[in-house]
């Protein structure tokens, strides 16, 4: 290691390690990150630039590239710090040498050879005075996190406070620098570049991987890599190293993560092992958590003081990311979290299930059932997970997150799902099946019927039939009674039987409020309001709509119950307030597009179309009708929705009454069935045809007869003596 000793006759000073004064050597593969280089330009009055980010974020590379551009504009001194610089004499011996190299005009009395601890307090004011006479100067201190002593940091803080406005200090650190940044920030004298700023964009990653390293990756492979590494520069570069010799580079890039040996070696050596044993333990064992808090970590690690440890880690390990302004909740960088889990499985595999069990218990106690389910499943606590899922699935799935329920079920052993009526109940709602089931009722069948009834996802007929069977088993005392009543009502509503629907919706409101099933109660009130509208009962319509709105708002379900806004909008329009009504209705339909079934969406759109047409917005009404038709076409059995849609279409020119339409034999058979009470789905069963085929025949019949609804088609068919 190159060093320089004291000159003869002068006070002994620490040997200088001259390589610490050298900036990093430029490399051909370095990406010029112009957006960051421009940001680093020091403006008037800027005293301090802090570049703080985790190891491998590209701090040193960025500042080295920036120094190249600045060197021709102003003097730039560079010093890479080491742990020995916690001695102020060592620190300032090297700092003075770096500054003298950049500014040869500094006085000989500011030489490192004559420096000792007693002279530092005298040297600093002299340095400030001389710096004020030398114009713009930049001094870069790399690896500032290695200086942890108060004495050395205090001298840097003094220099920042008293330095002239032409002197700009730049600190690169893996953690918070431990300096009074608040006052500098308030005075506009501080520029901060953080981990978020240093993250590689997809464009920068593409430049590194393809233009510099010539790996030939497709953009579609690079973007997932950037997302998985969260733009961490070292992660992207380590991925590039790992790609050498890999045949399927695209596939490797898409799957790259914290199990890669290059990543593991880097993070273990540079980050994990750099911390005290108790902090390493906290990081490893808390890695089973997606979000961390002091109370949660205390419970999982069975210790006290986690809050203080997390605060310590958040300052010293920027791979721990705060999630709020109060520093209560944190998360690990995704790649780092993945590494920690790999290391935990390697070091303490027998402890992992116990950690998850403790996390499960904490989340149950604190009212986080979904997180509790995840940890119960990870712990293999399937009985506990089943208990939670049986009480939570309807709220989760009712909010449009069927995929979440499916993911939970997919983590159970298949035999446990097959043997558990409660899990079968949840499974049935994810993809209603047309397969026949045994007619003999049992507890499992009753549960299946209840769930299938509640998810009439475009299949009115089978949903209504399931609701009828479920009603036999889920009586007034059942916790599923509200769901059964709502399902019966919805089936009646979509079959056109409004009286029956209103009866069951009223019971659904009563049961829903009693059992605190607020989603069901709000939806039932909204539908009752729409039924009152159809029955020309404006006062009742308004009363029910306001009830629905109040209940949905008070219980925070208005964001996922679009039919409430549709009902409120219809009520406003009926009351002569269309300017207020249509935006509310549009908001409800937006919610239905996200959370509602095709049947819900089509009903909402048809309601909107009626009011749009009433205020003369025919083009908008036509668009709503077209979208409703698209939703209806995805339904296996849409009930009476095709009739509701046809009734809103513009009136077609009447056919000549003396011209008998030419219908095929199959169309005549379908037409005869349309004259009865069966839905299209039920007609298909009678004729052994699919619902789509029946729906196509029905549309053809309407076209040939010049009809716009089922009732009109039957009437015209009788006129022509077809039926």
N, C-alpha and C positions, 0 to 999 in steps of 0.2 A: 504494500500500500504506500503510495507516494505521500511524503510529508515534508514539512519545512520546520526546522528548529529555530530557537532564538539566536539572534546575532550576539557576538561576543560583547561583553560589557553591559548588556541590557538585562532587565528583569526577566527571569525565566517565564516563559509562557507555554501554554499547551502546544504540542506539535500540531501543525496544520495538515489536514488531509486534503490536499489540493483537488482531488477528484470530486469532492463535494461541491466544488465551485463550478463544475462543468454542467451545462444543461444537457438534456438527453440527446443522443445522436439521432439525427433525422433518418427515417427509414422509408424506403420506396413505397411500402404498402400503406403508409399513413394517409388517412382520408382528411382532406382539408375541409373542416366543418365551418363554412363561411358564416353561417347564422350565429355561431358562438364566437368566432373571431371578431365579428363586428360588434357584438355585445360587450366584449371585454375592453373596448376603447375607453381609457380613463378620461372623463370630462373634468372641467374646472371644479375644484373643491372636493374631488373624490379622493378620500384618504386611504380607503381599504377596499380591496377586492377579496372576497372569500369564495373559494371553489371547494365545496364540501360535498362529498359523495362516497359511497362504499369503495372498497378495494376493487380495482379493475374497471372503474367507470371511465377511464380515459383522462383523468385530471392532468397528470404529468405530460402526456402526449399533447393534449390541447394547449397547455401553457408553453411547451417547447415550440410548438408550431407558431403560437402567437408571438413568442420572443423573436423568432426569425423575422417576422414582419416589423416588429417594434425596434429592432436593433439599428435600423437605418434611420429611425426617427428621433430616438432619445436613448440615453444610456440605460441598459438593462443589466442588473446584477442578479445572479442566480446562486442559491444555496440550498442544497439538499440536507435536511436535518437528520440527525441520528440520536439515539438515546443519550449519548454523551453530552449532547447540547442542553440537557437539563442542568448542567453546570453553567451559570451565566458567563463565566470566563471563557469556557470553550465555545459557547454560542457566539459571543461577541468577537472573539479572536477570528473566527471564520467569517462572521458578518462584515467586519471591517475590511478583511482581505477581499471579499467579494465586491464591496462598494468601491474600494480603491482600484480594483481591476477595471470596473466600469467607468469610474471617474478618477482618472489619474491625478487630477488637480487637487484632491483632498490633501490636507496638511499632513506632514510627516509625523506630527504628534498623535495622529489617529492611526498609528501603526499597531498591528496585533502583537508585535514583539514586546511592547512596553506595557501590556495590559495585565492587570491583576484584579482580584475581587474588589479591593479598596478603591480602585480608580474608575470603576464602571459608572458610579453616580456622577463623577466629574466629566467623564468622557461623553455621556449622552447629550448634555446641553451643548457641548462643543460641536458634536456631530450635527445636531439640529441646526446650529448657526451656520455651519459650513454648507450643509445641504441647501439652505435657503439662498445661497449665492451661486448655485450650479444649475438652475433651471430645472426642467422636467427630468425626473429620475424614477425608474421603476425598479423595485427590489422584490424578487420572487423567492419565497420561502416554501420549498416543497416538503411534503411529509411532516407538516406542522403537528400532526397528531402524536408524533414521537416526543414532543416536548410537553411533559405532564407536570413539571415542577412549578410551583407558584413563583419562585424567584425569577426564572427565565421568562415566564409569561408576563410577569409584572413589568419587566424591562421593555418587552415588545408593546404592551399596553401604553406605557409612558411615551414611547416613541410615536405611536399612532396619535396620541392626544396632542403632542407638541410639535409634530413634524410640520414643515411648511406645506402650503397647498400644492406646491409643485412636486412633492414627493408622494409616490403611490406605492403602497405596500400590498403585495399579493400573497395570500396564504392558500395553499392546497392542503386539505386535511380529510382524513377518513371519518372524523367525528366533529362535533361542535368545537370551535377553537377555544372556548373558555375565556373569551374576551368580552368587554362591555359593548356588545353590538347594538343594544337597544338605543343608546344615545346617538351613535353614529347613524343608525337607520333613521331616527327621528330628524336629524339634521341634514339628511340627504348626502351623507359622506360615505355611504356604504353601498357597494354593488355585490350581490349574491348570485352565484351560479350553483344550483343544487342538482341533486340526482335526477329529478324530473327533466331538467334542462339538458343534462348530458346523455340522456337516453338516445340511442341510435334511432333515427327514423328509418322507414323501409328504404327510402332513397339512399341514405348513407350506408346502410347495410349492403344494398345492392352494389354500390360503388366499391366497397371493400371486397366483397366476395367475388364479384364478377370482373370488375375493371382492374383491381389491384392483384387479386389472387387467382383470377381466371378459372373459377370453379364452374362456370356455366350453369348456374342455378336459375330456374324459372322464377318469375316474380311470385307465382302462386306458392312456391316453396319457401321463399324468403319471408313473406309476410307472417306466416305462422311461427317461424323461427324468432322473428322480432317480438312477436306477442308472447311466446313462451319464455323468452329471456327478459321480457319487459325492457328491451332495448339496452340491456347491460352490455357495455362494450366488450368486456372480457368474455362474456358468454358467447357473443357473436364470433369473436376471434377464436375461442376454444372450439366452437363448432366447426370453424374453418379447418383447424388443425385435425380434428377428428374425421373430416371428410376425405382427407388424403387416403387414397387406396380403396375408398368405398365405391362399389359399383352403382348402387342405387342411391345417388347423392340426394335426389329430391326426397325420397322416402325417409332417409336418415335425418335430413334437415327438419322435416315435419315432426319427427318423433324425438328430437334432441331434448335432453332435460338433465335434471339433477342426478341421474344415475350414471352419467357419462364419466369415465375415469379421469379425464382431464379436468372436468369441473370439480369433481370430488377432491382431487389432489390440491387444486388451487384454493378452494374455499376452506378446506380443513387447515391447510398450512397458513393461509393469509388472514383468515377471519376467525374460525372457531377456536383454534389453539392459541390465538392471541389474547384470549380473555381468561379471567380468573376461573378456577374450577367451579365455584358456585354459580357463576354466570353461564359457563358451558353447560352445566346441568340444567339450568333453567331453559336455555335455548333448546337443548335436545329433547327434554321431556315435554315442554310446552308445544313442540312442533306437531303434536297430534291435534292441535286446535287451529281452526281457521282464523279466529279472532281471539286476542288475548287481553285480559284485564288483570289487575292486581288480585281481586277477589277470586276470579276463576283460576288463576295460576296457583294461588294459595291452596285451593281445594284440590287441584289435580296433583300438585307436587307434595301435598300434605306438609306445608311449611307456612311460616309467616314472613312478611317483608317483601313479597313479590312486587308490590307497587313501586317500592323504592328501587328494586333491581331493574324493573322495566324502564323506569325513568333514567337510571344509569345507562342501561343498554341503548336507549333511544339517543343518548348523547354520544356514545362511543361506538355504536354499531349502526350505521345508516342503512343496513339491510332490515332494520326494524322500523316500520313505517307507521306514524301516528294516523289514526282514523278520525280524530276529533280535535277540537281546539283545547280541550281540557286535559289532553294526554291521559285519558282513561282507557281507551281502546286502541290496540295496535294490531298490525299483521306483519308477517315476515315477507320479504321479497319472494316471489313464487319459486324461483330457482333455488334460492337459499333454503326455503321451507322444504322443498323436495330433498335437497341434500341432507338436511337435519333428520328427516324421517328415515332416509337410507342409513345414516349413521346410527340412529337410535335402534333400528332393527338389527344392526350389526353389533352394537355394544350391549344393549339391554333388551333382547327380543322378548324375554319372559315378562317384562314389565309393561309392555304395550297394552294388552287387554285391560289391565288394572287402571292404567291412565285413562283409557276411554270410559271405563265404568265410572270413575270419579267425575269425568267431564259430563257424562250422562246425568248423574245425580245433581250436579250443580245446575245444569240447564233446566231440568225438571223443576227444581226448587225456585228458580228465578223466572219461570214462565216462558221458556223458549222451547216449545215442544219439537219443532222441526230439527233444531240442532241436537236435541236430546235423542231423537230417533237415529240420526246419523251416528252418534257415538255409541248408542246401544248396539247397532248393527256391527260397527267396527269391533266392539268388545265381544261379539257373539252372544249378546244378551237378547236372544230372539223373543223370549216371552215378554220382556219389558218393551221391546220394540213393537210387538204385536199389540200390546195394550195401548200404547200411544197412537199407533196408526188407526186403530179402531175408533178412536175419539177425534182424530184430526183429519181423516181423509176427506170428509165431505166439505169441510171448509176450504181445504187446499184445492181439491178438484173443482169445487164450486167456483173458485176464483180463476178458473181457466188453466190450472197447472196440473193437468193430468199426467204430464211427463214426470213430475216430481214423485207422484204416487207410484208410477210404473218403475222408476229408478229404485225406490225403496223395496218394492216387491222383488225386483231382480236381484237383490242382495241376500235374499233368504235362500236356504237350500230348497229346491223344488218340492221335496217331499213334505216339508213343513207347510208350504203354501197349500198343497193338496189336502192336508189334514186339518187345516184351520178354517172353519166357516167364516171367521172375521176377515181373514186375508183373502179368501175366495170372494167375499163380498166386495172388497176393494178392487180386486183384479177384474171382476165382471164389468165394472163401469168403464174400464179403459178402452174396450173394443167390443161393443155389444155384438153378440153372435146370432146368426140366423139358424144355427144348428138346433135341432129339436132336443128337448130335455125331458127327463122322466116326468110323468104327470103326478107321480106320488110325491106329496109334499113332505119336506123334512126341514130341519133347521137351516141346513146349507142352502137348499132351494129357496126358502123364504128370504134369506139374505140376498141371494142372487137376484131374485125378483125385485126386491127393494131397490137395489142399486141400479139394475137395468131400467127400472121405472124412472129413477131420478136422472138418468142420462139419455133422454130421448133425442140423441144426437142425429136428427134427420130421419128418425124412424118412428112415426107417430103410432102406427098400429101395434108393433111389438112392445113399444114403451107403455102404451095404455093397457095392453094385456098383462104385462108384468105388474103394473100398478094394481090391477084388479086382484091378481093372485096375492101380491104382497099385502093388500088390505085385509086378507083373511087371517094373516099371521101377526101383523103389526097393528094391534088394537090400540085403543085410547091410551093405555098405560105405557106403550112402547116408546123408547127414545127415538125411534125412527118414524113415529106417527106423523110428524110435521112433513117429513120428506115424502111419505106415502100420499098424504092429502094433496100436497103440492103437485105431485106427479099425476094423480088422478085428474086434478083440475087442469093441468097443462094439456093432458091428453084430450080432455073434453073441449078445451079452447081451440086446439088445433084440429079437432074433428068438426068444429062448428056448433057444438052443443053448449051454448053460452050459459044456459040456466044451470046445467050440471056443473059446469066449470066454476061458476060463481059460488055455488054451494060449497065445493071442495076448497076453493081458495079462501073462503071465510073460515073454514075449520083449520086450514094451514096457518092462517094468521094467528089464530088462538093458540094452536099447539106450538108454533114457532116462537111466540113471545113467552109462553110458559117455559119452554126448554132452551130459551136463549139462542134459537136458530135464526139469527137476524137476517141472514141472506135470504132464507126462505120467506120469512115474514114480510120483508120489504118487497120482494118479487111478487108475492101474492097480493099485497095491497095495490101495487102498480097494475097488475092484471085486472083486479076488480074495478079499478078506475077506468080502464079501457073498455071493460064490459059495460059499465054505466054509460060511457060515451056511445057505444053501439046501441044501447037501449034508450037513447035520448033523455038521459037523466043528468043534466049539467051540474046541479047542486051536489048530487052524490058523487059525480065524477071528480069535482074539485076537492071535496072533503077527503076522499080516498087518496087522491094524488098528493095532497099536502101531508097526510098521514105517512105515506110511503117515503116522501122526501125527508120528513123529520126523523123517522126511524132510521133510515139509511145513513143520514148525516150523524146522528147521535151515536151510532154504533160503528162508524167508520167503514161502511160497506158501499158507500155511494160510488167509489172509484171502480167497482167491479159489477155493479148492477145497473147496466145501461137501460133496462126497461123502466127504471124509476124515472130517469130523465125523459124518456119517450112519453110516459104517462103525464108527467108534469107539463111537458110541452104541449101535449094534446089538450090538457085542461086550460092552459093559457090561451091557446088558439080558439077553443070553444067559447072562452070568455071575451073574445074580441081583441086579443092582444097578440097578433101574429108576429110583430116585430120582436117581441120577447120570446115567443114560443119556438120559433124555428131554430135559433142558436142553441137553446136548451135541448131540443130534439136532436140536433146534429151532434151535440156532445154525447148524448146517450147512444146514438148509432155508432160513434167512434169507439165507445166502450164495448159495444156488442161485437164490432169487428174483431176486437182483441180477445174478449172473454166469452162471447155468446156462442150458442150453437147456430147452425145455418137456419134453423126454424126461427130462433129469436131474432136473428139479423133480418130475415125476410119480413117478419111481422113488423119490425121497427121501420124498415124502409117503406113498406106499403102504407103504414100510417103517415109517415113523412110525406109520401107522394100525394096523398089525399089533400093535405094542407097546402103543399106547394101549388098544386093545381088550383086550389080555392083562391089563392092570392095572385093567380095569373102567371106563375113561374113554370110554364109548361115544359121547357127544356130541362130544368132541374128535376121536375117530376118524372119525366121520361128516363132520365139517368138513374133515378132511384128505382124505378120499376125494372129497368134493365139489370141493375145489380141484384135486386130481389129475385129476378128470374134465374140468374146465375147461381144464387144461393140455393134456390129451390131445386135446381137440376142436380145438385150434389146429394139430395136427400133420397134415401131408399123409399120412404113413404112420407110425403109432405102433408098428408091429410087434406084439408080444404084450402091450403095456401094457393094452389094453382087457380082455384076459383076466385079467391080474393084478388089475385093478380090480374086475371082476365077481366074482372069487373072494373079494373082501373084503366084498362087499355082504351085508347080513343075509339069512339063508335065507328064501326066499319059500315060501308055501304051495304044496304040490304040486298040479298039475292032476289032474283025474280021468283015470286012465289009459285009460278007455274013450272019452274024447272026443278025436277027431282034430282038431288045430289046423288052421285054415283059412289056408294060406299062399298068397300070390300066386305066379304063375309066376316072376316075377323073384326073389322070396324063395327059392323052391325051387332056382333056379339058383345063387343065392349059397350056400345051405345045402349043396348038393352040393360046391361048391368049398371050403367050410369043412371038409369031411371030408378034404381033402388037406393038403399041407405049405405051401401058399402063404399069404403074409401078406395082409391086406386090400388093401394097395397093389397087390400082384401080382395079386390077384383082379380088381381094377378094370381092370388092363391087359388081362387075358384077356377080360373081358366088355365092354371099351370103355366103362367107366363111371368117374366120378371116385371118389377115395377117400372123400370125404364121403358120396357116395351109397351106396357099399358099407357104410360104417360105420352109416348110418341103417338100411339093410336088416338089418344084423346085430343092431342093438338091437331092431328090431321082431321078428326071429326069436326072440331070447332071451325077449322079453316074451310072445309067443304060446305058446311052448313051456314057459314057466315055468323057464327055464334061467338060470344065473348065470355060465356060462363056455362057451367054445367046445366043450370036450370033452363037457360035459353036454348041450349042444344037439344034438350029433351022436348021442349015446347015445339021447336022447329021440326024435329023428327016426327012428332005426332001430326003436325000440319001436313007433312009430305007422306003420311001413312007408312013411315019406315018402321015404327014400333007401335 
